Amino acid sequence: MEQEMTSQEIFDLYGRCVIPNYARFQVAIVRAEGSRMWDADGKCYLDLFPGWGCSLLGYCHPRVVEAIRQQAGKLIHIDNLFFTEEGARLGELIHRHGFGGQSFFCNSGAEANEAAIKLARRHAGRGRYKIITMERSFHGRTYGAMSATAQSKTHAGHEPLVPGFVYVPFNDLDAVEKAIGDETAAIMLEPIQGEGGVRIPDEGYLPALRELCDEHHLLLILDEVQTGCGRTGTWFGYQHYPIEPDIMTLAKALGGGAPIGAMVAQPEVAASLKPGAHASTYGANPLVVAAAIAMFEAVEQESLLEAAKRKSAYILEKAGELQRQFGIVEEVRGRGLMIAIELSVPGKPIVNAAMQRGLRINCTQDTVLRLLPALTITTAEIDEAFEVLTEAMKEAEGKLVTT
Ligand SMILES: Cc1ncc(COP(=O)(O)O)c(C=O)c1O
C-alpha cells in the first residue's frame, strides 16, 4: 500500500475513530526492519523493545516474510475441523524443543492463559478450582487472565473478578506453602516476571515449587509468554532449571511478529481437554503458523540462543557502565535479552527523552527501564543505543538536580 497520509492526518483519524485506550507515543510507524523502524515523516528509530517483546527476531525477519508470502498463496485459513501440515509441524517443534507437550493453538497470551486456567480446573476435578498466582504478575487482560494477574491497577474498574485466585508474594516459598488448601488446583507464575519489573527468582524457587506441586498433586503452570522462544537464551525460561512444568503458555515471540498463542500441556494433563471443551476459531491459522515455524527455524539455524547469551553479557556490561556513571541507577539485572535497569526515580522522562533522540525503550513498575531487544540486534546498534541512553539519562538527571 502506498504511503498517503502524514503523521498529523493519521493522529487526527485516530482521534475521531479509534478508542484511545493506549498511552501512545505521538509517532505513526509505517515501516520496520531488524531493530529499526521509520515513522510517516521519515524519522528512523532504534527499537530496544520491538513489538513489546513480540519481534524477538527483529521486525520483518526475511524468513518470516518469505514464509508468510508462500503460505498466503497456498492456504490462508482453514477451520479446526481439518488437520494441516503446518499445525502438525508447529506442534512437533514445540514438543521437541520443550518437554514433549501437546499444544492447543490460539491467538494471544491472554487466550493461552485462559486455556491453561480452564484445563487446570477440568484436570483437578470438582471442588478443586483455586490457583495460586504471584503479586506483580501479569497474565493478560481477559477476565480469567486478568483475575490471575495480581496487580490492583489491572483490576481497577473491572471488578468483580473471576473467583478462585489466591495471591502470594513472588519468590516466597513459605507464602505458597501456607496458601495451599484442599481446593487448590494449581500454581501459576512467570519464570521471570516481565511486567513486574524483570524479577528473577532465587535459584531454588522454581524447583521447590515443582516439588510442592508433586507433593500436593497440583499443576505447575508456567506463563512463558514473555520468557519463551529463546528470549532468555534457552528455548523456554524453565530450561534454566532441572524441572518441567505441567502446562506452559506461549505467545508474543512465537509467531515471529504474527499473532499466535499456544497452551502446551503434558499429554496426561492435556487429555482432560476433550472435544468441545475449549476452542478458538482462528487458532492454528496456517498463515500465522507458517510464521511461527519460520521463527523456530531462524532461532535454530542462525544460532540465536547463543547470540542471546552473548549479547546479554554485552548489554549487561553496558548497563553496568551506566550504573557507575549515574547515581539514579540502583540495579542492573537480566537473563538473556530480558534486561532491567532499575532506577531510584520514575523512568518515564528517560523513555521520552530517549524517544525524542530516536531510541525506543520501555519503563515498567514506574522505575524499571526494561529492554527486550531483538536477538538479531548488532553490537553497533547496542553501542548506539547506549550512547543515546546516556544522553537521555544526563538530561533526566540534570532536571532532577535543577528541580
Ligand atoms: C507474561 C505475560 N503473559 C501474558 C501476557 C498477555 O499477552 P497478550 O497481550 O498477547 O494477551 C503478557 C503480555 O505482556 C505477558 O507478558
The ligand as a Gaussian input file, in Angstrom:
#p B3LYP/6-31G(d) Opt

LIG

0 1
 C        3.851000     -12.944000      30.920000
 C        2.703000     -12.468000      30.069000
 N        1.593000     -13.217000      29.991000
 C        0.541000     -12.837000      29.245000
 C        0.566000     -11.665000      28.536000
 C       -0.625000     -11.283000      27.696000
 O       -0.348000     -11.500000      26.361000
 P       -1.313000     -10.876000      25.219000
 O       -1.146000      -9.394000      25.289000
 O       -0.786000     -11.483000      23.953000
 O       -2.685000     -11.302000      25.533000
 C        1.705000     -10.859000      28.570000
 C        1.743000      -9.585000      27.840000
 O        2.530000      -8.706000      28.077000
 C        2.802000     -11.270000      29.360000
 O        3.906000     -10.530000      29.458000

